[in-house]
């Protein structure tokens, strides 16, 4: 959800702030006032390519900032349960709304600055970021539904996702199982290909593998052996020096007039003085405790000296073993883990060649089992989609009928794909088709000539999806193009319904839509202090709205149009 957008020096906008409501926000004003500049600002925050021509003349750069609360919505169970052509049950819709309100919201603050030379800077939560970061973090929560915008609805690759969301947990579970089965099948196929590649290895590769295996097995290194042998050799090669050091320490402590004897003399002297002054007694006791330590050290030094058993043959064997291990490290290292890994790889290749037929047979059987499980999961997913598709089409068509689209119909087509075309999206192609009339052929939605029809179909789809839609904010531009009379009232009703589950921002010329807004902004163009035109964005208070609604109704503000405007506002208050 968009909490606030700030715009400086973009096109005709010098400084503007938009704080849309959680529900329906309307932007109104004369044609050419600059409403589309606000949509350009939003596109920049969604990660679209920067255009330096957007920088206001006479300024060095433009800046767009936005605060967003990105909601993690739970999947609603209700979307798939009700009758397809009927509106959602009010109590169920309220429950879904409550769950959405309790969902976790993550605050994100984004800023984008574009200089007149075209260079762009992006920050997210105060840290430097990239345009791709904006596209990844902000764009998925917003749909721009203008006539000339790239819309998710026109991309068939998104249609399966929309259908699955509407179908609810049944499709969600089927898709999860399918993806797990697809990953297992791909892993089994990869293993089979590896075995076959090994079987087709050249004789030179096989000879190298056999040589590696034989050379490493001749030494038979063990994990941790090299480190332990290095420590033992360090001691064995310096055995004489270590024995002298231990012996010297023992002698310095225990020989006649050594440290222990000197300590005993000091203790006796202090004990003698303590007969006349008790303050010397603790000193004597401290020396006794130190004496115990010295005696322990002397004994351990003697044991260490006596334990050294220098054996020239053992030392030579250890040095020879170390040389063999170091030879392996030079060839396959630098670590012993690398040597053991090289041995395992060589052994695997030799085994796959020597036991190639058996291993390939086992791998082929694994592939067949995985493919059978995948086929079953795919059939379950396809069945869930085929069952939901007509109901989803009927639900959308019902809302299209509310918009008086002349008997037009949305057809949700589910077509099986060949196995080679299966992806994580599924084993079938889902595409929304548009049938302008009962006797006409349904065609892909992307081929619809009328942009107004595209926007109204998008509106109907979004109302049908309700709270299960992953997009938080919908922005409609020119959704009311060519609309009037009863269709305008129907359009306003549908937008109001949509605003119960989404944040909706509408650029409109229809008074019937404008009066339904929870927040109303007036966009107007005036001359600035320097005489250059400026676009101003003004939030309208309740007492200011009748004048703007009256202008939209009749083009002039008269007592009659004001009375009509107040009546409309009061009716939808």
C-alpha positions as CSV (number, residue, x, y, z in Angstrom):
1,X,0.0,0.0,0.0
2,X,1.2,3.5,-0.8
3,X,1.3,5.7,2.3
4,X,2.8,8.9,0.7
5,X,4.5,10.0,-2.5
6,X,6.5,13.2,-2.7
7,X,7.4,14.7,-6.1
8,X,9.8,17.5,-6.9
9,X,10.7,19.0,-10.3
10,X,9.0,16.4,-12.5
11,X,7.6,17.7,-15.8
12,X,5.3,20.6,-14.7
13,X,5.3,19.6,-11.1
14,X,7.5,21.7,-8.9
15,X,6.5,20.2,-5.6
16,X,3.6,17.9,-4.8
17,X,2.6,15.4,-2.1
18,X,0.0,12.6,-2.5
19,X,-1.3,10.7,0.5
20,X,-3.8,8.2,-0.9
21,X,-6.5,6.7,1.3
22,X,-6.5,3.0,2.1
23,X,-9.6,2.6,-0.1
24,X,-10.5,4.8,-3.1
25,X,-8.5,7.9,-4.0
26,X,-9.7,10.0,-6.9
27,X,-7.6,12.6,-8.9
28,X,-9.6,15.0,-11.0
29,X,-8.9,18.2,-13.0
30,X,-9.0,19.7,-16.4
31,X,-7.4,17.8,-19.3
32,X,-3.8,18.7,-19.6
33,X,-3.4,19.7,-16.0
34,X,-0.7,17.1,-15.4
35,X,-2.4,14.2,-13.8
36,X,-0.3,11.7,-15.8
37,X,2.9,13.3,-14.4
38,X,1.9,11.8,-11.0
39,X,1.7,8.4,-12.7
40,X,5.1,8.9,-14.2
41,X,6.4,9.6,-10.7
42,X,4.9,6.3,-9.5
43,X,6.5,4.4,-12.4
44,X,9.9,5.7,-11.5
45,X,9.4,4.3,-8.0
46,X,8.4,1.0,-9.5
47,X,11.8,0.8,-11.3
48,X,10.8,1.8,-14.8
49,X,13.5,3.4,-17.1
50,X,14.3,7.0,-16.3
51,X,13.7,9.6,-19.0
52,X,15.7,12.8,-18.5
53,X,13.0,14.7,-20.4
54,X,10.9,14.4,-17.3
55,X,13.2,16.8,-15.4
56,X,11.5,20.2,-15.1
57,X,13.0,22.8,-17.3
58,X,15.5,25.0,-15.5
59,X,16.2,22.5,-12.7
60,X,19.2,20.2,-12.2
61,X,17.3,17.1,-11.2
62,X,13.9,15.6,-10.3
63,X,13.3,13.6,-7.1
64,X,10.5,11.2,-6.3
65,X,10.1,9.6,-2.8
66,X,7.6,7.2,-1.5
67,X,6.7,5.4,1.7
68,X,5.1,2.0,1.2
69,X,3.6,-0.6,3.6
70,X,4.0,-3.9,1.8
71,X,1.5,-6.5,3.1
72,X,2.0,-10.2,3.1
73,X,-1.6,-11.3,2.4
74,X,-2.9,-14.8,3.4
75,X,-4.6,-16.8,0.7
76,X,-8.3,-16.6,1.1
77,X,-10.3,-19.8,1.0
78,X,-13.5,-18.1,0.2
79,X,-12.7,-17.1,-3.4
80,X,-13.1,-20.6,-4.7
81,X,-16.1,-21.6,-2.6
82,X,-18.9,-19.3,-3.6
83,X,-21.0,-19.5,-6.8
84,X,-18.9,-18.2,-9.6
85,X,-21.3,-15.7,-11.1
86,X,-22.3,-14.2,-7.8
87,X,-20.7,-11.6,-5.6
88,X,-18.7,-12.9,-2.6
89,X,-20.6,-13.6,0.5
90,X,-20.4,-10.4,2.7
91,X,-19.5,-12.3,5.8
92,X,-16.8,-14.2,4.0
93,X,-15.4,-11.1,2.4
94,X,-15.3,-9.4,5.8
95,X,-13.4,-12.4,7.3
96,X,-10.9,-12.2,4.4
97,X,-10.5,-8.4,5.1
98,X,-9.9,-9.1,8.8
99,X,-7.2,-11.6,7.9
100,X,-5.6,-9.1,5.6
101,X,-5.7,-6.4,8.3
102,X,-3.8,-8.8,10.6
103,X,-1.2,-9.7,8.0
104,X,2.3,-8.5,8.6
105,X,3.2,-5.2,7.0
106,X,6.7,-4.2,6.1
107,X,7.5,-0.4,5.8
108,X,9.7,0.6,2.9
109,X,10.9,4.1,2.0
110,X,12.3,4.5,-1.5
111,X,13.8,7.5,-3.2
112,X,14.8,8.1,-6.8
113,X,16.7,11.1,-8.2
114,X,17.2,11.7,-11.9
115,X,19.6,14.4,-13.1
116,X,19.1,16.5,-16.3
117,X,22.0,14.5,-17.9
118,X,20.0,11.3,-17.4
119,X,22.0,9.8,-14.5
120,X,19.8,8.1,-11.9
121,X,20.3,7.5,-8.1
122,X,18.2,5.1,-6.0
123,X,18.0,4.6,-2.3
124,X,15.8,2.2,-0.2
125,X,15.5,2.8,3.5
126,X,18.4,5.2,3.4
127,X,20.8,2.8,1.7
128,X,22.0,2.9,-1.9
129,X,20.1,0.6,-4.2
130,X,19.5,-0.2,-7.8
131,X,16.6,0.3,-10.2
132,X,16.3,-3.5,-10.2
133,X,15.8,-3.4,-6.4
134,X,12.9,-1.0,-6.9
135,X,11.4,-3.3,-9.6
136,X,11.8,-6.3,-7.3
137,X,10.5,-4.8,-4.0
138,X,8.0,-2.1,-5.0
139,X,6.6,-3.0,-8.5
140,X,5.0,-6.4,-7.5
141,X,2.6,-4.6,-5.1
142,X,1.2,-2.1,-7.7
143,X,-0.7,-2.6,-10.9
144,X,-0.8,0.3,-13.3
145,X,-4.1,-0.1,-15.2
146,X,-3.9,2.6,-17.8
147,X,-4.9,2.1,-21.4
148,X,-1.4,2.3,-22.7
149,X,0.4,0.6,-19.8
150,X,2.1,-2.8,-19.8
151,X,-0.3,-4.8,-17.7
152,X,0.0,-8.2,-16.0
153,X,-3.4,-8.9,-17.4
154,X,-2.1,-8.7,-21.0
155,X,0.8,-11.1,-20.3
156,X,-0.5,-14.7,-20.6
157,X,2.4,-15.9,-18.5
158,X,0.6,-14.4,-15.4
159,X,-2.8,-15.9,-16.2
160,X,-2.1,-19.2,-14.5
161,X,-1.0,-17.4,-11.3
162,X,-4.2,-15.3,-11.3
163,X,-6.4,-18.4,-11.9
164,X,-4.6,-20.4,-9.1
165,X,-5.0,-17.5,-6.7
166,X,-8.7,-17.4,-7.3
167,X,-9.1,-21.2,-7.2
168,X,-7.7,-21.2,-3.7
169,X,-6.0,-23.9,-1.6
170,X,-6.9,-26.8,-3.9
171,X,-4.9,-25.3,-6.8
172,X,-2.2,-24.1,-4.4
173,X,-1.6,-27.6,-3.0
174,X,-1.8,-29.1,-6.5
175,X,0.8,-26.6,-7.8
176,X,3.1,-27.3,-4.8
177,X,2.9,-31.0,-5.4
178,X,3.5,-30.6,-9.1
179,X,6.6,-28.4,-8.5
180,X,8.1,-31.0,-6.1
181,X,7.5,-33.7,-8.7
182,X,9.0,-31.6,-11.5
183,X,12.1,-31.0,-9.4
184,X,12.4,-34.7,-8.6
185,X,12.0,-35.6,-12.3
186,X,14.6,-33.1,-13.3
187,X,17.0,-34.4,-10.8
188,X,16.5,-38.0,-11.9
189,X,17.0,-37.0,-15.6
190,X,20.2,-35.2,-14.6
191,X,21.5,-38.2,-12.9
192,X,20.7,-40.4,-15.9
193,X,22.5,-38.0,-18.2
194,X,25.5,-38.0,-15.9
195,X,25.8,-41.8,-16.0
196,X,25.4,-41.8,-19.8
197,X,28.0,-39.1,-20.2
198,X,30.4,-41.1,-18.0
199,X,29.7,-44.2,-20.1
200,X,30.6,-42.2,-23.2
201,X,33.8,-40.9,-21.7
202,X,36.9,-41.2,-23.8
203,X,39.5,-43.9,-23.1
204,X,41.9,-41.1,-22.1
205,X,39.5,-39.8,-19.4
206,X,38.9,-43.3,-18.1
207,X,42.7,-44.0,-18.0
208,X,43.2,-40.8,-16.1
209,X,40.5,-41.8,-13.6
210,X,41.9,-45.3,-13.1
211,X,45.4,-43.8,-12.6
212,X,44.1,-41.3,-10.1
213,X,42.2,-44.0,-8.2
214,X,45.2,-46.4,-8.2
215,X,47.7,-43.7,-7.1
216,X,45.5,-42.4,-4.2
217,X,44.6,-46.0,-3.1
218,X,48.3,-46.9,-3.0
219,X,48.8,-44.3,-0.3
220,X,45.3,-44.8,1.2
221,X,45.1,-41.4,3.0
222,X,42.6,-41.0,5.9
223,X,40.8,-38.0,7.0
224,X,42.8,-36.1,9.7
225,X,45.9,-38.3,9.1
226,X,48.0,-35.6,7.6
227,X,47.6,-33.1,10.5
228,X,48.2,-35.8,13.1
229,X,51.3,-37.1,11.3
230,X,52.7,-33.5,11.0
231,X,52.4,-33.0,14.7
232,X,54.1,-36.4,15.5
233,X,56.9,-35.7,13.1
234,X,57.6,-32.3,14.7
235,X,58.2,-34.1,18.0
236,X,60.1,-37.1,16.6
237,X,62.5,-34.9,14.6
238,X,63.3,-32.9,17.7
239,X,63.3,-35.7,20.2
240,X,66.8,-35.0,21.5
241,X,66.1,-31.3,22.0
242,X,62.9,-32.1,23.8
243,X,64.5,-34.6,26.1
244,X,67.3,-32.1,27.0
245,X,64.7,-29.4,27.7
246,X,62.7,-31.6,30.0
247,X,65.8,-32.9,31.8
248,X,67.2,-29.4,32.3
249,X,63.9,-28.3,33.8
250,X,63.8,-31.3,36.1
251,X,67.4,-30.7,37.3
252,X,66.8,-27.0,37.9
253,X,63.9,-27.9,40.1
254,X,65.0,-31.1,41.9
255,X,68.8,-31.2,42.0
256,X,70.6,-30.3,45.2
257,X,70.3,-26.6,45.8
258,X,67.6,-26.5,43.1
259,X,64.5,-24.5,43.2
260,X,62.6,-26.9,45.4
261,X,65.5,-26.9,48.0
262,X,65.7,-23.1,47.9
263,X,62.0,-22.9,48.4
264,X,62.2,-25.2,51.4
265,X,64.9,-23.0,53.0
266,X,62.6,-19.9,52.4
267,X,59.7,-21.7,54.1
268,X,61.8,-22.7,57.1
269,X,63.0,-19.1,57.5
270,X,59.5,-17.7,57.4
271,X,58.2,-20.4,59.8
272,X,60.9,-19.4,62.2
273,X,60.0,-15.7,62.0
274,X,56.3,-16.5,62.4
275,X,57.0,-17.5,66.0
276,X,57.5,-13.8,66.7
277,X,55.2,-12.2,64.1
278,X,52.2,-14.1,62.8
279,X,52.1,-11.9,59.7
280,X,54.8,-14.1,58.2
281,X,52.8,-17.3,58.5
282,X,50.6,-16.7,55.4
283,X,53.7,-16.1,53.4
284,X,55.1,-19.4,54.4
285,X,51.8,-21.1,53.5
286,X,51.9,-19.5,50.1
287,X,55.4,-20.8,49.5
288,X,54.2,-24.3,50.5
289,X,51.5,-24.2,47.9
290,X,54.0,-23.1,45.3
291,X,56.2,-26.0,46.3
292,X,53.5,-28.4,45.6
293,X,53.2,-27.0,42.1
294,X,57.0,-27.1,41.5
295,X,57.1,-30.8,42.7
296,X,54.3,-31.6,40.2
297,X,56.1,-29.9,37.4
298,X,59.3,-31.6,38.2
299,X,57.6,-35.0,38.2
300,X,55.8,-34.4,34.9
301,X,59.1,-33.1,33.3
302,X,60.8,-36.3,34.4
303,X,58.0,-38.5,33.0
304,X,58.1,-36.6,29.7
305,X,61.9,-37.1,29.4
306,X,61.6,-40.8,30.2
307,X,58.7,-41.3,27.7
308,X,60.7,-40.0,24.7
309,X,61.7,-43.1,22.8
310,X,63.7,-42.1,19.7
311,X,63.5,-44.7,17.0
312,X,65.3,-44.0,13.8
313,X,63.3,-46.6,11.9
314,X,60.0,-45.2,13.1
315,X,61.1,-41.7,12.2
316,X,62.1,-42.8,8.7
317,X,58.8,-44.5,8.2
318,X,56.9,-41.4,9.3
319,X,58.9,-39.2,7.0
320,X,58.3,-41.5,4.1
321,X,54.6,-41.5,4.8
322,X,54.6,-37.7,5.0
323,X,56.4,-37.5,1.6
324,X,53.7,-39.7,0.1
325,X,50.9,-37.6,1.5
326,X,52.5,-34.4,0.3
327,X,52.9,-35.8,-3.1
328,X,49.1,-36.4,-3.3
329,X,48.5,-32.8,-2.0
330,X,50.7,-31.3,-4.7
331,X,48.8,-33.2,-7.4
332,X,45.2,-33.1,-6.1
333,X,45.4,-30.6,-3.2
334,X,45.9,-28.2,-1.7
335,X,43.8,-29.8,1.1
336,X,43.5,-33.5,2.0
337,X,39.7,-33.0,1.5
338,X,40.5,-32.2,-2.1
339,X,42.5,-35.4,-2.4
340,X,39.7,-37.5,-1.0
341,X,37.2,-35.8,-3.3
342,X,39.4,-36.5,-6.3
343,X,39.5,-40.1,-5.3
344,X,35.7,-40.3,-4.9
345,X,35.2,-38.6,-8.3
346,X,37.6,-41.0,-10.1
347,X,36.0,-44.0,-8.3
348,X,32.6,-42.8,-9.4
349,X,33.6,-42.5,-13.0
350,X,35.3,-45.9,-13.0
351,X,32.3,-47.5,-11.4
352,X,29.9,-45.9,-13.9
353,X,31.9,-47.4,-16.7
354,X,32.6,-50.8,-15.2
355,X,29.0,-51.0,-13.9
356,X,27.5,-48.8,-16.6
357,X,24.7,-51.1,-17.7
358,X,23.4,-51.7,-14.2
359,X,23.7,-48.1,-13.1
360,X,22.0,-46.8,-16.3
361,X,19.2,-49.3,-15.9
362,X,18.6,-48.2,-12.3
363,X,18.8,-44.5,-13.3
364,X,16.4,-45.1,-16.1
365,X,13.9,-46.8,-13.7
366,X,14.2,-43.8,-11.4
367,X,13.4,-41.4,-14.2
368,X,10.4,-43.5,-15.2
369,X,9.1,-43.5,-11.6
370,X,9.7,-39.7,-11.3
371,X,7.9,-39.1,-14.6
372,X,5.0,-41.2,-13.6
373,X,4.7,-39.2,-10.3
374,X,5.0,-36.0,-12.3
375,X,2.3,-37.0,-14.7
376,X,0.0,-37.8,-11.9
377,X,0.7,-34.4,-10.2
378,X,0.3,-32.6,-13.5
379,X,-3.1,-34.3,-14.1
380,X,-4.2,-33.2,-10.6
381,X,-3.1,-29.6,-11.3
382,X,-4.7,-29.5,-14.7
383,X,-8.0,-30.9,-13.4
384,X,-8.0,-28.2,-10.6
385,X,-7.5,-25.5,-13.2
386,X,-10.0,-26.9,-15.7
387,X,-12.6,-27.1,-13.0
388,X,-11.9,-23.5,-11.8
389,X,-11.4,-21.9,-15.2
390,X,-15.1,-21.7,-16.3
391,X,-16.2,-20.5,-12.9
392,X,-13.5,-17.8,-12.9
393,X,-14.6,-16.7,-16.4
394,X,-18.2,-16.5,-15.2
395,X,-17.3,-14.5,-12.1
396,X,-15.3,-12.0,-14.2
397,X,-18.0,-11.9,-16.9
398,X,-20.6,-11.1,-14.2
399,X,-18.7,-8.0,-13.2
400,X,-18.2,-7.1,-16.9
401,X,-21.9,-7.2,-17.2
402,X,-22.2,-4.8,-14.4
403,X,-20.1,-2.5,-16.4
404,X,-22.5,-2.9,-19.3
405,X,-19.8,-4.2,-21.8
406,X,-22.4,-5.2,-24.4
407,X,-22.5,-8.9,-23.7
408,X,-18.7,-9.3,-23.7
409,X,-17.4,-12.4,-22.0
410,X,-14.1,-13.5,-20.5
411,X,-13.1,-17.0,-21.4
412,X,-10.4,-18.7,-19.3
413,X,-8.7,-21.3,-21.6
414,X,-6.7,-24.1,-20.2
415,X,-4.7,-26.1,-22.8
416,X,-2.3,-29.0,-22.1
417,X,1.3,-28.5,-23.0
418,X,3.7,-31.1,-24.5
419,X,6.0,-32.6,-21.8
420,X,9.0,-30.7,-23.2
421,X,7.2,-27.4,-22.4
422,X,6.4,-28.1,-18.8
423,X,7.8,-25.5,-16.4
424,X,7.3,-24.5,-12.8
425,X,4.2,-22.6,-13.9
426,X,2.5,-25.9,-14.7
427,X,1.8,-28.5,-17.4
428,X,-0.9,-26.5,-19.1
429,X,-1.1,-23.0,-20.7
430,X,-3.7,-20.7,-19.1
431,X,-4.8,-17.8,-21.2
432,X,-7.6,-15.2,-20.8
433,X,-9.6,-14.8,-24.0
434,X,-12.1,-12.0,-24.8
435,X,-15.3,-12.6,-26.6
436,X,-16.9,-9.2,-27.6
437,X,-20.3,-10.8,-28.2
438,X,-22.1,-14.2,-28.0
439,X,-21.7,-15.0,-31.7
440,X,-18.1,-13.8,-32.0
441,X,-14.9,-15.7,-31.6
442,X,-12.9,-15.4,-28.4
443,X,-9.5,-13.9,-29.0
444,X,-6.4,-13.4,-26.7
445,X,-6.9,-10.4,-24.4
446,X,-3.8,-8.8,-25.7
447,X,-5.4,-8.3,-29.1
448,X,-8.3,-6.2,-27.9
449,X,-8.4,-3.0,-29.9
450,X,-10.1,-0.8,-27.3
451,X,-7.9,0.3,-24.4
452,X,-11.1,1.2,-22.5
453,X,-12.2,-2.4,-22.7
454,X,-8.9,-3.6,-21.5
455,X,-9.1,-1.4,-18.4
456,X,-12.6,-2.5,-17.6
457,X,-11.8,-6.2,-18.0
458,X,-8.8,-5.6,-15.7
459,X,-11.3,-4.0,-13.2
460,X,-13.6,-6.9,-13.4
461,X,-10.8,-9.4,-12.9
462,X,-9.5,-7.5,-9.9
463,X,-13.0,-7.4,-8.3
464,X,-13.4,-11.1,-8.9
465,X,-10.0,-11.9,-7.3
466,X,-10.8,-9.7,-4.3
467,X,-8.5,-10.2,-1.3
468,X,-6.6,-13.1,-2.8
469,X,-5.0,-10.8,-5.3
470,X,-1.3,-10.4,-4.5
471,X,-1.3,-6.8,-5.6
472,X,-2.1,-4.2,-2.9
473,X,-2.5,-1.0,-5.0
474,X,-4.3,-0.6,-8.3
475,X,-3.9,2.7,-10.3
476,X,-6.5,3.3,-13.0
477,X,-5.9,5.9,-15.7
478,X,-8.6,6.6,-18.3
479,X,-10.7,3.6,-17.1
480,X,-13.7,5.9,-17.8
481,X,-12.7,6.8,-21.4
482,X,-15.9,7.0,-23.5
483,X,-18.1,6.1,-20.5
484,X,-21.2,7.9,-19.5
485,X,-24.8,7.5,-18.3
486,X,-25.7,4.3,-16.5
487,X,-22.3,2.8,-17.3
488,X,-20.6,5.6,-15.3
489,X,-22.7,4.7,-12.3
490,X,-21.9,1.0,-12.7
491,X,-18.2,1.8,-13.1
492,X,-18.3,3.8,-9.9
493,X,-20.0,0.9,-8.0
494,X,-17.4,-1.6,-9.2
495,X,-14.5,0.7,-8.3
496,X,-16.0,1.2,-4.8
497,X,-16.4,-2.6,-4.4
498,X,-12.7,-3.0,-5.5
499,X,-11.6,-0.5,-2.9
500,X,-12.9,-2.8,-0.1
501,X,-10.1,-5.2,-0.9
502,X,-7.4,-3.0,-2.5
503,X,-6.0,0.5,-2.3
504,X,-7.4,2.1,-5.5
505,X,-6.2,5.3,-7.1
506,X,-8.2,6.6,-10.1
507,X,-7.6,9.4,-12.5
508,X,-11.1,10.2,-13.6
509,X,-13.3,12.7,-15.4
510,X,-16.6,11.2,-14.1
511,X,-18.4,12.9,-11.3
512,X,-20.1,9.6,-10.5
513,X,-16.6,8.1,-9.7
514,X,-15.2,11.2,-8.0
515,X,-18.0,11.3,-5.4
516,X,-17.1,7.8,-4.2
517,X,-13.6,8.7,-3.3
518,X,-12.5,8.5,0.3
519,X,-9.7,11.0,-0.6
520,X,-10.1,13.5,-3.4
521,X,-7.2,15.5,-5.0
522,X,-7.6,18.3,-7.5
523,X,-4.9,18.6,-10.2
524,X,-4.7,22.0,-11.8
525,X,-2.2,23.9,-13.9
526,X,-1.3,27.5,-13.1
527,X,1.5,30.0,-13.9
528,X,4.3,30.0,-11.4
529,X,6.2,33.0,-10.1
530,X,8.5,32.9,-13.1
531,X,5.6,32.7,-15.5
532,X,6.3,29.1,-16.3
533,X,3.3,26.7,-16.0
534,X,3.2,24.6,-12.8
535,X,1.0,21.6,-11.9
536,X,-0.4,21.8,-8.4
537,X,-1.9,18.9,-6.4
538,X,-4.4,20.0,-3.7
539,X,-6.3,17.7,-1.3
540,X,-9.9,18.8,-1.2
541,X,-11.7,19.2,2.1
542,X,-15.3,18.2,2.4
543,X,-16.5,21.8,1.9
544,X,-14.4,22.2,-1.3
545,X,-15.5,19.1,-3.1
546,X,-19.0,20.2,-4.3
547,X,-17.4,22.9,-6.5
548,X,-15.1,20.4,-8.3
549,X,-18.0,17.9,-8.6
550,X,-20.2,20.6,-10.1
551,X,-17.5,21.5,-12.6
552,X,-17.2,17.8,-13.6
553,X,-21.0,17.6,-14.0
554,X,-21.7,20.6,-16.2
555,X,-18.4,22.3,-17.0
556,X,-19.6,25.4,-15.0
557,X,-20.2,25.9,-11.3
558,X,-23.8,27.0,-11.0
559,X,-26.4,26.8,-8.3
560,X,-28.0,23.9,-10.1
561,X,-24.8,21.9,-10.6
562,X,-23.7,22.7,-7.0
563,X,-27.0,21.3,-5.7
564,X,-26.6,18.2,-7.8
565,X,-23.0,17.8,-6.6
566,X,-24.0,18.1,-2.9
567,X,-26.8,15.6,-3.5
568,X,-24.4,13.1,-5.0
569,X,-21.9,13.5,-2.2
570,X,-24.5,13.2,0.4
571,X,-25.9,10.0,-1.2
572,X,-22.4,8.3,-1.0
573,X,-21.3,9.8,2.3
